[in-house]
Amino acid sequence: MALRGKDLMELPTEELERRAEELRRSIFNLRIRMITKEIQDTAKIAHERRDLARILTVLNGRRQTSAAARS
């Protein structure tokens, strides 16, 4: 599932944090499966890492705007 920036912007922060944690676990499991040669589609790791990066980018943007608003 490819996540898009516009879709991520609409999600609440709690949902983004939950998805980020799920992706971290998924990437870990995929890496283990790759080491044990149980996975055929190694590109899935790269896709999940990119999705995680998109989520973290949105979360960091929200943190920066809320910190700027407090100043």
C-alpha positions in Angstrom: 0.0 0.0 0.0 1.6 3.2 -1.1 0.9 6.1 1.1 0.5 9.6 -0.4 1.3 12.8 1.3 -2.1 14.3 0.9 -3.7 11.2 2.5 -1.2 11.3 5.4 -1.9 15.0 6.1 -5.6 14.2 6.7 -4.9 11.5 9.3 -4.7 12.3 13.0 -1.3 12.3 14.7 -2.2 9.2 16.8 -3.0 7.2 13.7 0.3 8.2 12.0 2.3 7.2 15.1 0.5 3.8 15.1 1.2 3.3 11.4 4.8 4.2 11.9 5.2 1.6 14.7 3.5 -1.0 12.5 5.9 -0.2 9.6 8.9 -0.5 11.9 7.8 -3.9 13.1 7.1 -5.0 9.5 10.5 -3.8 8.2 12.2 -5.7 11.1 10.3 -8.9 10.2 11.0 -8.5 6.5 14.7 -8.2 7.2 14.6 -11.3 9.4 12.8 -13.2 6.6 15.3 -11.9 4.0 18.2 -13.2 6.1 16.6 -16.6 6.5 15.7 -16.6 2.7 12.0 -16.8 3.3 11.1 -13.7 1.3 11.0 -13.5 -2.5 10.1 -9.9 -3.0 13.0 -8.0 -1.5 11.7 -4.7 -2.9 8.9 -4.7 -0.3 11.5 -3.6 2.3 12.3 -0.5 0.2 8.6 0.3 -0.2 7.9 0.0 3.5 10.9 2.2 4.3 9.7 4.9 2.0 6.2 4.7 3.5 7.8 5.1 7.0 9.8 8.1 5.8 6.7 9.7 4.4 4.9 9.3 7.8 7.9 10.6 9.8 8.1 13.6 7.5 4.5 14.5 8.2 4.9 13.9 11.9 8.1 16.1 12.0 6.3 18.9 10.1 3.5 18.8 12.6 5.9 19.0 15.5 7.8 21.9 14.0 4.6 23.9 13.3 3.3 23.3 16.8 6.7 24.3 18.3 6.7 27.5 16.2 3.1 28.3 17.3 4.2 28.0 21.0 7.1 30.4 20.5 
